[in-house]
């Protein structure tokens, strides 16, 4: 997988921090993460992005899987979460994506496509995941 030198992702203390092109950036406390997934950001199976979900009914935090530091982040998350977190799950990745963590949802489809008020199709977190993720809080050591 080619590395995108225009973006970086990693842990800064207890926060996941992403810096992307054109000033895109976000910081998310690891304790707030309820679900981690991966999906084909552009419909191209080679253009994968992470989705870090903090709130079941809110937007997710998105970052390129090709960002500098992505492999190290996965290793650090695996250690912190005491559960394997890998960018490419066993099942093929599509626009619907796949859950990487928590382990009991690993491999499940991440998104479903629904029409918004204007009739535009948009991805939404699957209903079953929304219901269960409020129970899944990352436990710090």
Secondary structure, 3 states (H helix, E strand, C coil): CCCEEEEEEEEECCEEEEECHHHCEEEEEHHHCCEEEEEECCCCCCCEEEEEECCCCCCCEEEECCEECHHHHHHHHHHHHCCCCCCCCCCCCCCCCEEEECHHHCCCECEEEEECCCCCEEEEECHHHHHHHCCCCCCCC
